């Protein structure tokens, strides 16, 4: 049976997952990626994959053997009060709320890319815009190259998606949170106290509308990111600037001056450039008018902040939903009706994405914009994760138990 000709814009996790899922059913596609190679830039810290979304897609992509370990996780505050702790283990052990194996973003991208035929990804082609013509859609790239003849264009091109601008004028808005990302190389040698503190996992600390994330990478480096309430410092269309670490350390020393040494002291161990970041999002009910031959996936479809840790999970779920629709279309022998299947994907994707976006916005508000957080908001924060994994009829019961448990726990810490 003939297969549709599919273009995927962006070789991030969502785009590569879609390509992998299609490849397992012998449906070819082409990924156009603006970067020039897989290691062109740092991919960030670690992420955890959830049973119903990210891990489900991993299993469908026949890559499950790569995901067999859960790392430690500590949620704390500026005084190092423990509000939640997860011990290392295997994802096939424990209850569903603990099934969240950690993996480096760069490792995840490598695994996905290595599972694809080499000719799938075309590097160094940064999309400038999509143009509609009488003969179909054209892909115009920043180097002047133009590609035509695709039955479906899938925009997986991230926060500032050029594919999205073809479908809607909606643009992401600034959340009021900005900060820094930085690294400690070879932490076991250069910063053993930080290495031991992180315990080969992640530490997330919240207080006073500020956040520090400390995560160990598989390379042995430590990845650190901070966010705090602050005005927008630079244009959202400007690339994040690398800044001398002296300036960064001075600013963070003042910003986190009353945090315990185990947390604020990590900045002193940083080496190399620090990068300024700002967080943006689209509205939690964001949609776009359906247009034949073009759709979106991942951050391009539902940009959200990292405070629920489900962005990539949601992108993987998108990829799974869209791959199922494309596969069903091919198996039905009605490739000419592909648009009907894509429309079905969008309707199903919006339902799941809006739930994820609401959870993420709620988590952000709980921990970054609620006075007294995390003490005053940890129960609400944890309930959001529990409700995402449990049937609706259990939500009221779980809410009561979680709030009561943290109320009692709060008496002793």
Helices and strands as residue ranges (DSSP letters): E 6-9, H 13-23, E 30-32, E 46-48, H 54-60, G 64-66, E 73-76, E 84-86, G 96-98, E 102-104, H 105-114, G 118-120, E 121-122, E 127-133, E 136-141, E 146-148, E 152-155, H 162-167, E 173-184, H 187-190, H 192-198, E 202-207, E 210-216, E 222-229, E 242-243, H 245-255, H 261-264, G 265-269, E 271-281, E 294-296, H 299-302, H 311-332, G 335-337, H 338-368, H 378-389, G 392-394, H 395-410
